[in-house]
Amino acid sequence: MARRHCFALDLVDDAALIAEYEARHAPGAAWPAVLAHLRAQGVESMEIWRTGDRMVMIAEVAEDYPRAVEVPPETDEWEKLMWRYQRALPHAAPGEKWVPMQRIFVFGDGE
C-alpha cells in the first residue's frame, strides 16, 4: 500500500520565472532521467500544486521509500536548474528545498 508524503516550497516571486518553472513541469517536459530516478527511489506518483509563489508537492510512495539508488548526473543538473526558480522556506534547514509537511487534520476516508 502506498503512503502519501506532502512537501512545501516557495518559488521566486517573479511572474516570468514562475511561468518558466511551470513550463518545465508541463506534460512531457520534465527530464526522463529525473522521472526514472524518482521511480527508482519508490515514488509511485507525484503532483505539484501552486498558489501564488507557494507550492505543495504530494507524493505517493512505496513502503520501502526512499530506496538507496545512485543519483544520475541529470538529476543533479535538474536540481541546480530548479534553484533558479525556487527559494527555500524561511524555516528550512540550510540547503533544504522541499520541506516535509505534517498532516494536522483529516476528514473522510483517511480517518
N, C-alpha and C positions, 0 to 999 in steps of 0.2 A: 504494500500500500504506500502510495506517495505521501510525502509530507510537504507542507507549504511553508516557505520562508518569505518574509517581506523585508525589503530594504528601502532606505530613503537616501536621496542625494539631490543636491541643487545644481542647476545649470547657471552659467554666467548669464546675467540678466541683460542680454543683448538679442533683440529680435532676429537679426541676421544669423547669429551663431546658433540660436535655438532652431531656426529653420534648417540650417545645415545639419545639426545633430539629428533632427527628425528625418531628414533625407537619408542620412547614413543608416537609419534604422527602418527605413521603408521596406516593404516586402521584397526580398531578393537582394537587398543592398548590404546587409551585414556579411562580413567576410566568412566564407565557408570554413576555413581553418579554425576561426574563433568559435563558430557554432559547433563544430566537431569536438573541440576541446570542452565546451560546456557539456555536451552529451557524454563524453568520456568521464567527466567528473561525477556524472549521475544526475544532471539536470534533465528532467523529462519534458518540461515545458516552462516557458517564461513569458511574462508580459511586462511592459513598462508603460506606466500611466503618467501623465503630466498635467499640472495646473500651474500656470504662470511659469516660474523657474524651479518649482519643486517637482521632483519625480518620485514615484514609488515603483519598485520592481517586485513582482510576485513570481516566485519560482516554485514549481512542483518538482520535488527531488526524490530520488530513490532512497531506500532505507540506509544504504551504505554511503550516502553523500556526506562529505566530499571524498571522492576517491583520489588516491595519490596517483596522479598521472603527470607525465612530462608536459611542460608548457611549451608549445611551439613558438618559434620566433614571431610568427604573425600575431599571436595573442599579445605578446609584449608590445609590439608595434601598434596594435589596435588600442591598447590601454593608454599608451603615450599620446596617441592622437586624440583620444576621448578627453584627456585632461585639458585640451584646448577649449572644450565646451563646458566641462564640469567644474564645480567647486565644492569642496568638502563642507559638510555641515559644521556649524560652529563647535559642536561637541565631539566631533570625530577625532580619533587618535591621529597622530602625525602619519601622513601617507595613506590614511584610510579613505576609501571612496564611498562605496555603498555601505551605509550603516545599518546593521540589523535592527528591525523594529520589533517591539513587544506587543503581542495582542492583549488588549485590555478589555474587550467586550466581544461577545458573540451572541447572535440571535438566530434561531432556526436550527438547521441540521447539524451544525458544528458544535452544538451544546454538549 
